[in-house]
């Protein structure tokens, strides 16, 4: 190490100003700012390079989280308990360490969880039915199996605000808070306060606005829960953030790190001594029907960003999820992406590998600041619920999405195999009736729901029309 220090001492330090002078010289008269800097949809100015000077201005170089590993999740929609159990056991025997079970009706947990040792894995129940009734069934099951509910890695995800944004319908915030309180218990370790921020990303929100909405989303639950008399100490380890990770690799790493910074600030305001638990999933927005195996590459970079950013658990969406139901082949590939990141790329060996990197630290700080600004603006306008009822959140995200869609249509935003290097001979007529075009849950009676459309929808519809004429 001493020899290495002496070696580097042979090279004089170079300041950011010296770098800029050299770049300007190489540009031969072209404008440095216009040529090499760009501004994101959130208004964040991105430089062509960063130095130690950028890092030291925040006087912070410490890791934002201490865990290196994450849970590999298998997502299962429960239609038949027996079939779901078979799929879950297969996944757990082939590399998965967690289950995300989507439940829309009453289930028999004795059948669904047969031979599954939930004491040793992470489990998330995403409940669309009566969540309180499900929790009662779950507690009865745990009692019958002599399982200690106080030491489970388990969440019951019944986020009424996210459901409102997806469907446009709900019973009102007071009814939703009653449901959350009905799920809440200091006798178990369940994370029952869920913030499903993936609804914002999948509808087209950029990173800063997404985080700002998620902060306001969490604030609605926390402020109202504490108003009912729940003590801050009782909320420790009861809160889970469910976030979608998009294709902008470095920004998505910074996004998850920024989430930790701003959520810590929010928890501090409420005197909640807890870290946020982050469950990540790869984005649905940039999945394509044509040249679908490119979705595997997109999902891989998104999974990399999620794990470097510090997710606690991760679901990788199937490469063919946009046009077919779950199947063993695509589910296996989704698991294997994560297993390769662990066993061959060693992504599970270092906690917060991005800590101290000039560019990502700068992005983390800027996203955190931008998100806090968005959050305070939402609060000044009455809070998230009020802004949803007025349509402010929906219209803002719709404007962001329209700009991104225009960039995609113009070829500035690229999806290989769709609007760049398409295989025009590829025939997808056989799957056309099964394609997920947008938010299929939207009804929009109470408020306007968010439009969770994939970027490639217009392109695919045009190609399917053309192929039907052949």
C-alpha positions as CSV (number, residue, x, y, z in Angstrom):
1,X,0.0,0.0,0.0
2,X,2.9,2.4,0.8
3,X,4.4,1.7,-2.7
4,X,1.0,2.5,-4.3
5,X,0.8,5.8,-2.4
6,X,4.2,6.8,-3.7
7,X,3.3,5.8,-7.2
8,X,0.2,8.0,-7.2
9,X,2.2,10.9,-5.7
10,X,4.1,11.1,-9.0
11,X,1.0,12.5,-10.6
12,X,0.0,16.0,-9.6
13,X,-3.6,16.6,-8.5
14,X,-5.9,18.0,-11.2
15,X,-8.7,20.3,-10.3
16,X,-12.1,20.4,-11.8
17,X,-11.3,23.7,-13.4
18,X,-8.2,22.2,-15.1
19,X,-10.3,19.4,-16.5
20,X,-12.9,21.9,-17.9
21,X,-10.1,23.9,-19.5
22,X,-8.8,20.8,-21.3
23,X,-12.3,19.7,-22.4
24,X,-13.1,23.2,-23.7
25,X,-9.8,23.1,-25.7
26,X,-10.7,19.7,-27.1
27,X,-14.2,20.9,-28.1
28,X,-12.5,23.3,-30.5
29,X,-14.9,26.2,-30.0
30,X,-18.1,24.3,-29.2
31,X,-20.0,25.4,-26.1
32,X,-19.1,23.3,-23.1
33,X,-22.5,23.6,-21.3
34,X,-24.6,23.0,-24.4
35,X,-22.5,20.1,-25.7
36,X,-21.8,18.1,-22.6
37,X,-24.4,19.0,-19.9
38,X,-28.0,18.0,-19.9
39,X,-31.1,18.6,-17.7
40,X,-33.4,15.8,-16.6
41,X,-37.2,16.0,-16.5
42,X,-36.9,16.9,-12.8
43,X,-34.7,19.9,-13.6
44,X,-31.5,18.3,-12.4
45,X,-28.4,19.5,-14.2
46,X,-26.0,16.7,-15.1
47,X,-22.3,17.4,-15.7
48,X,-20.0,15.3,-18.0
49,X,-17.8,14.5,-15.0
50,X,-17.5,14.8,-11.3
51,X,-14.5,15.1,-8.9
52,X,-13.7,15.0,-5.2
53,X,-14.7,18.6,-5.0
54,X,-18.3,17.7,-5.7
55,X,-18.3,15.1,-3.0
56,X,-16.7,17.2,-0.3
57,X,-19.2,20.0,-0.6
58,X,-21.7,17.7,1.2
59,X,-19.2,16.7,3.8
60,X,-20.6,13.2,3.7
61,X,-19.0,10.0,2.5
62,X,-20.5,7.3,4.7
63,X,-22.6,4.3,3.5
64,X,-26.4,4.8,3.7
65,X,-27.1,1.2,4.6
66,X,-25.2,-1.7,6.1
67,X,-26.7,-4.8,4.5
68,X,-25.1,-6.4,1.4
69,X,-27.5,-9.2,0.6
70,X,-31.1,-9.2,-0.5
71,X,-34.0,-11.7,-0.8
72,X,-34.7,-13.2,-4.2
73,X,-38.5,-13.0,-4.6
74,X,-40.9,-15.2,-6.6
75,X,-44.1,-13.4,-7.5
76,X,-47.2,-15.6,-7.6
77,X,-50.8,-14.7,-8.3
78,X,-52.9,-17.1,-6.2
79,X,-55.8,-18.4,-8.2
80,X,-55.6,-22.0,-7.0
81,X,-53.9,-22.5,-3.6
82,X,-52.7,-26.0,-4.6
83,X,-51.0,-24.7,-7.9
84,X,-49.6,-21.6,-6.1
85,X,-48.1,-23.9,-3.4
86,X,-46.5,-26.0,-6.1
87,X,-45.0,-23.0,-7.8
88,X,-43.8,-21.6,-4.5
89,X,-42.1,-24.8,-3.5
90,X,-40.4,-25.1,-6.9
91,X,-39.1,-21.5,-6.6
92,X,-37.8,-22.0,-3.1
93,X,-36.1,-25.2,-4.1
94,X,-34.4,-23.4,-7.0
95,X,-32.9,-20.3,-5.5
96,X,-35.7,-18.1,-4.3
97,X,-35.6,-16.9,-0.6
98,X,-38.8,-15.0,-0.6
99,X,-42.4,-15.1,-1.9
100,X,-44.7,-12.3,-3.0
101,X,-48.2,-13.7,-3.0
102,X,-51.0,-11.8,-4.7
103,X,-54.3,-12.6,-3.1
104,X,-57.7,-11.3,-4.4
105,X,-60.1,-13.6,-2.5
106,X,-60.3,-15.7,0.6
107,X,-57.6,-18.3,0.7
108,X,-56.9,-21.6,2.5
109,X,-53.5,-21.0,4.1
110,X,-53.1,-24.6,5.1
111,X,-53.0,-25.5,1.4
112,X,-51.2,-22.5,0.2
113,X,-48.4,-22.7,2.7
114,X,-48.2,-26.5,2.9
115,X,-44.5,-27.5,3.5
116,X,-43.4,-23.9,3.3
117,X,-41.4,-22.8,6.3
118,X,-42.3,-19.1,6.5
119,X,-40.1,-18.8,9.6
120,X,-37.1,-19.0,7.4
121,X,-38.0,-16.9,4.4
122,X,-39.4,-13.4,3.6
123,X,-43.1,-13.4,2.6
124,X,-45.2,-10.5,1.3
125,X,-49.0,-10.9,1.0
126,X,-50.4,-8.4,-1.5
127,X,-54.0,-8.3,-0.6
128,X,-56.8,-6.9,-2.8
129,X,-59.6,-8.5,-0.8
130,X,-60.5,-7.6,2.8
131,X,-57.0,-7.2,4.3
132,X,-58.2,-7.3,8.0
133,X,-60.1,-10.5,7.4
134,X,-57.0,-12.0,5.8
135,X,-54.9,-10.9,8.7
136,X,-57.2,-12.7,11.1
137,X,-57.0,-15.9,8.9
138,X,-53.2,-15.5,8.9
139,X,-53.0,-15.1,12.7
140,X,-55.2,-18.2,13.2
141,X,-52.9,-20.1,10.8
142,X,-49.8,-19.1,12.7
143,X,-51.3,-20.1,16.0
144,X,-52.3,-23.5,14.7
145,X,-48.7,-24.0,13.4
146,X,-47.1,-22.7,16.7
147,X,-45.2,-20.1,14.7
148,X,-44.1,-17.0,16.6
149,X,-45.5,-14.0,14.8
150,X,-43.1,-11.7,16.5
151,X,-40.1,-13.0,14.6
152,X,-41.3,-13.2,11.0
153,X,-40.0,-11.3,8.0
154,X,-43.5,-10.7,6.6
155,X,-45.6,-7.9,5.2
156,X,-49.3,-7.5,4.5
157,X,-49.5,-5.0,1.6
158,X,-52.9,-3.4,1.4
159,X,-52.1,0.2,0.3
160,X,-55.4,2.0,-0.2
161,X,-53.8,5.1,-1.6
162,X,-52.1,3.2,-4.3
163,X,-55.3,1.3,-5.0
164,X,-57.1,4.7,-5.4
165,X,-54.5,5.8,-8.0
166,X,-54.8,2.5,-9.9
167,X,-58.6,2.2,-9.9
168,X,-59.9,5.7,-9.2
169,X,-62.1,4.2,-6.4
170,X,-62.0,3.9,-2.7
171,X,-64.1,4.4,0.5
172,X,-62.1,7.4,1.7
173,X,-58.9,8.0,3.7
174,X,-60.7,7.5,7.1
175,X,-61.8,4.0,6.0
176,X,-58.3,3.2,4.8
177,X,-56.7,4.3,8.1
178,X,-59.2,2.0,10.0
179,X,-58.0,-0.9,7.8
180,X,-54.3,0.0,8.6
181,X,-55.1,0.1,12.3
182,X,-57.0,-3.2,12.0
183,X,-53.8,-4.7,10.6
184,X,-51.6,-3.1,13.1
185,X,-50.4,-5.0,16.2
186,X,-47.4,-4.8,18.5
187,X,-47.6,-8.6,19.0
188,X,-46.2,-9.3,15.6
189,X,-43.4,-8.1,13.3
190,X,-45.5,-7.6,10.2
191,X,-44.9,-4.6,8.0
192,X,-48.5,-3.4,7.5
193,X,-47.9,0.2,6.4
194,X,-47.0,-0.1,2.8
195,X,-46.1,2.7,0.4
196,X,-46.5,1.3,-3.2
197,X,-44.5,4.0,-5.0
198,X,-44.3,1.8,-8.1
199,X,-47.6,3.3,-9.2
200,X,-45.8,6.6,-9.8
201,X,-42.8,5.2,-11.7
202,X,-44.9,2.9,-13.9
203,X,-47.1,5.9,-14.9
204,X,-44.1,7.9,-16.0
205,X,-43.0,10.0,-13.0
206,X,-39.3,10.8,-13.1
207,X,-37.2,9.9,-10.0
208,X,-37.4,13.1,-8.1
209,X,-41.2,13.5,-8.4
210,X,-41.7,9.8,-7.7
211,X,-39.8,10.1,-4.4
212,X,-41.6,13.4,-3.5
213,X,-45.0,11.6,-4.0
214,X,-43.8,8.6,-2.0
215,X,-42.9,11.0,0.9
216,X,-46.3,12.6,0.8
217,X,-47.8,9.1,0.5
218,X,-46.0,8.0,3.7
219,X,-46.8,11.2,5.4
220,X,-50.6,10.7,4.9
221,X,-50.4,7.3,6.7
222,X,-48.0,8.4,9.5
223,X,-49.7,11.6,10.4
224,X,-53.1,10.1,10.5
225,X,-52.0,7.0,12.4
226,X,-50.3,9.1,15.1
227,X,-53.5,11.3,15.3
228,X,-55.4,8.2,16.3
229,X,-53.1,7.7,19.3
230,X,-50.6,5.2,17.9
231,X,-47.2,5.9,19.5
232,X,-44.1,6.5,17.3
233,X,-42.2,3.6,19.0
234,X,-44.9,1.2,17.9
235,X,-44.2,2.0,14.2
236,X,-40.6,0.8,14.3
237,X,-40.0,-1.8,11.5
238,X,-43.7,-1.6,10.5
239,X,-43.2,0.4,7.3
240,X,-42.3,-0.9,3.8
241,X,-41.6,0.9,0.6
242,X,-42.4,-0.9,-2.6
243,X,-40.6,0.7,-5.5
244,X,-40.2,0.1,-9.2
245,X,-36.7,0.4,-10.7
246,X,-36.4,1.8,-14.2
247,X,-33.8,1.7,-16.9
248,X,-31.7,4.8,-16.1
249,X,-29.0,2.9,-14.3
250,X,-27.1,5.5,-12.3
251,X,-30.2,7.5,-11.5
252,X,-32.0,4.4,-10.2
253,X,-29.1,3.5,-8.0
254,X,-29.1,7.1,-6.7
255,X,-32.9,7.0,-6.4
256,X,-32.9,4.1,-3.9
257,X,-30.2,5.8,-1.9
258,X,-32.1,9.1,-1.9
259,X,-35.2,7.2,-0.7
260,X,-33.2,6.2,2.4
261,X,-32.0,9.7,3.1
262,X,-35.4,11.4,2.8
263,X,-37.4,8.6,4.6
264,X,-34.9,8.9,7.4
265,X,-35.6,12.6,7.6
266,X,-39.4,12.0,7.7
267,X,-39.0,9.3,10.3
268,X,-36.9,11.7,12.4
269,X,-39.7,14.3,12.2
270,X,-42.1,11.7,13.7
271,X,-39.5,10.3,16.1
272,X,-39.7,6.9,14.6
273,X,-36.5,5.0,15.3
274,X,-36.5,2.8,12.2
275,X,-34.9,2.2,8.8
276,X,-37.1,1.9,5.8
277,X,-37.5,-1.6,4.3
278,X,-37.3,-1.4,0.5
279,X,-38.8,-4.0,-1.7
280,X,-37.9,-3.4,-5.3
281,X,-39.3,-4.7,-8.6
282,X,-38.2,-4.2,-12.1
283,X,-40.3,-1.7,-14.1
284,X,-43.3,-2.7,-16.2
285,X,-43.2,0.5,-18.2
286,X,-40.3,-0.4,-20.5
287,X,-41.3,-4.1,-21.2
288,X,-41.9,-4.8,-24.9
289,X,-43.9,-7.4,-26.8
290,X,-41.7,-7.4,-29.8
291,X,-38.1,-8.7,-29.5
292,X,-39.1,-9.6,-25.9
293,X,-35.9,-11.3,-25.0
294,X,-34.4,-7.8,-24.8
295,X,-36.5,-7.5,-21.7
296,X,-34.1,-9.8,-20.0
297,X,-31.2,-7.3,-20.6
298,X,-33.4,-4.5,-19.3
299,X,-34.4,-6.4,-16.2
300,X,-30.8,-7.3,-15.5
301,X,-29.6,-3.7,-15.4
302,X,-32.6,-2.7,-13.4
303,X,-31.9,-5.6,-10.9
304,X,-28.2,-4.4,-10.7
305,X,-29.3,-0.9,-9.9
306,X,-31.8,-2.1,-7.3
307,X,-29.2,-4.2,-5.5
308,X,-26.4,-1.6,-5.6
309,X,-29.0,0.9,-4.4
310,X,-29.7,-1.2,-1.4
311,X,-33.0,-3.0,-1.8
312,X,-33.9,-5.5,0.9
313,X,-35.8,-7.8,-1.4
314,X,-36.3,-7.9,-5.2
315,X,-38.7,-9.2,-7.8
316,X,-37.6,-9.4,-11.4
317,X,-40.6,-9.3,-13.7
318,X,-40.8,-12.0,-16.3
319,X,-39.5,-11.0,-19.7
320,X,-42.9,-12.0,-21.3
321,X,-45.1,-10.5,-18.6
322,X,-46.5,-7.9,-21.1
323,X,-48.3,-10.6,-23.2
324,X,-48.6,-13.9,-21.3
325,X,-49.3,-15.4,-17.9
326,X,-46.6,-16.6,-15.6
327,X,-44.9,-19.8,-16.8
328,X,-42.0,-21.9,-15.4
329,X,-39.5,-20.9,-18.1
330,X,-39.7,-17.1,-17.7
331,X,-40.0,-17.4,-13.9
332,X,-36.8,-19.4,-13.9
333,X,-35.0,-16.8,-15.9
334,X,-36.2,-14.1,-13.6
335,X,-34.8,-16.0,-10.6
336,X,-31.5,-16.8,-12.4
337,X,-30.8,-13.1,-13.1
338,X,-30.6,-12.5,-9.4
339,X,-28.7,-15.7,-8.7
340,X,-26.1,-14.8,-11.2
341,X,-25.7,-11.3,-9.6
342,X,-25.1,-13.1,-6.3
343,X,-23.1,-16.2,-7.2
344,X,-21.1,-15.0,-10.2
345,X,-21.0,-11.2,-9.9
346,X,-20.8,-11.0,-6.1
347,X,-23.2,-8.1,-5.8
348,X,-24.1,-9.5,-2.3
349,X,-20.7,-9.0,-0.8
350,X,-20.4,-5.2,-0.4
351,X,-22.8,-2.9,1.4
352,X,-23.5,0.4,-0.4
353,X,-20.8,-0.1,-3.1
354,X,-21.8,3.3,-4.5
355,X,-20.9,5.2,-1.3
356,X,-18.1,7.8,-2.1
357,X,-18.5,7.7,-5.8
358,X,-18.5,11.3,-7.1
359,X,-21.3,11.0,-9.6
360,X,-23.8,8.8,-7.7
361,X,-23.3,10.7,-4.5
362,X,-24.1,14.0,-6.3
363,X,-27.2,12.4,-7.9
364,X,-28.3,11.0,-4.5
365,X,-28.1,14.4,-2.9
366,X,-29.7,16.3,-5.8
367,X,-32.6,13.7,-6.0
368,X,-33.1,14.0,-2.2
369,X,-33.2,17.8,-2.4
370,X,-35.5,17.8,-5.4
371,X,-37.8,15.2,-3.8
372,X,-38.1,17.2,-0.6
373,X,-39.0,20.3,-2.6
374,X,-41.8,18.3,-4.4
375,X,-43.0,16.9,-1.0
376,X,-43.2,20.3,0.6
377,X,-45.1,21.7,-2.4
378,X,-47.6,18.8,-2.2
379,X,-48.1,19.4,1.5
380,X,-48.6,23.2,1.0
381,X,-51.4,22.2,-1.4
382,X,-53.2,20.2,1.2
383,X,-51.3,16.9,1.1
384,X,-51.3,13.9,-1.2
385,X,-55.0,13.0,-0.8
386,X,-56.1,16.5,-1.5
387,X,-53.8,16.7,-4.6
388,X,-55.1,13.4,-5.9
389,X,-58.7,14.5,-5.5
390,X,-58.0,17.7,-7.3
391,X,-56.2,15.8,-10.1
392,X,-52.9,17.6,-9.5
393,X,-50.8,14.5,-9.1
394,X,-52.3,12.8,-12.1
395,X,-51.9,15.8,-14.4
396,X,-48.3,16.4,-13.3
397,X,-47.3,12.7,-14.0
398,X,-49.3,12.8,-17.2
399,X,-47.2,15.7,-18.4
400,X,-44.0,14.0,-17.5
401,X,-45.2,10.8,-19.2
402,X,-46.2,12.7,-22.4
403,X,-42.7,14.2,-22.7
404,X,-41.1,10.8,-22.3
405,X,-43.5,9.3,-24.8
406,X,-42.7,12.0,-27.3
407,X,-39.0,11.3,-26.8
408,X,-39.6,7.6,-27.4
409,X,-41.7,8.3,-30.5
410,X,-39.0,10.5,-31.9
411,X,-36.3,7.9,-31.2
412,X,-34.6,9.9,-28.4
413,X,-35.7,7.4,-25.8
414,X,-34.6,4.0,-27.2
415,X,-35.9,0.4,-26.7
416,X,-33.8,-1.9,-28.8
417,X,-35.9,-4.2,-31.0
418,X,-38.9,-1.8,-30.8
419,X,-38.1,1.7,-32.0
420,X,-34.5,0.9,-32.7
421,X,-33.3,-2.1,-34.8
422,X,-36.7,-3.7,-35.0
423,X,-37.1,-7.2,-36.6
424,X,-40.0,-6.3,-38.9
425,X,-40.5,-9.9,-39.8
426,X,-41.4,-10.8,-36.2
427,X,-45.0,-12.1,-36.0
428,X,-46.8,-11.5,-32.7
429,X,-50.4,-11.9,-34.0
430,X,-50.9,-15.0,-31.8
431,X,-50.4,-13.1,-28.6
432,X,-52.2,-9.8,-29.5
433,X,-55.3,-10.6,-27.5
434,X,-53.3,-11.1,-24.3
435,X,-51.2,-8.0,-24.4
436,X,-51.3,-5.7,-21.4
437,X,-51.8,-2.2,-23.0
438,X,-52.3,-0.1,-19.9
439,X,-53.9,0.1,-16.5
440,X,-56.4,-2.6,-16.7
441,X,-57.7,-1.9,-13.1
442,X,-58.7,1.7,-13.9
443,X,-62.4,2.6,-13.4
444,X,-62.1,6.2,-12.4
445,X,-65.3,6.9,-10.6
446,X,-64.0,8.8,-7.6
447,X,-60.8,10.3,-9.1
448,X,-58.9,10.0,-12.3
449,X,-56.6,7.0,-12.1
450,X,-53.0,7.0,-13.2
451,X,-52.4,5.7,-16.7
452,X,-49.8,2.9,-16.3
453,X,-49.0,2.4,-20.0
454,X,-45.9,0.9,-21.4
455,X,-43.8,3.1,-23.6
456,X,-44.0,0.8,-26.6
457,X,-47.8,0.5,-26.8
458,X,-48.3,2.8,-29.8
459,X,-45.5,1.2,-31.7
460,X,-46.8,-2.3,-31.0
461,X,-50.4,-1.5,-32.0
462,X,-49.2,-0.1,-35.3
463,X,-47.0,-3.2,-36.0
464,X,-49.8,-5.6,-35.0
465,X,-52.2,-3.7,-37.4
466,X,-49.6,-4.0,-40.2
467,X,-48.9,-7.7,-39.5
468,X,-52.7,-8.5,-39.6
469,X,-52.8,-7.2,-43.2
470,X,-50.1,-9.6,-44.3
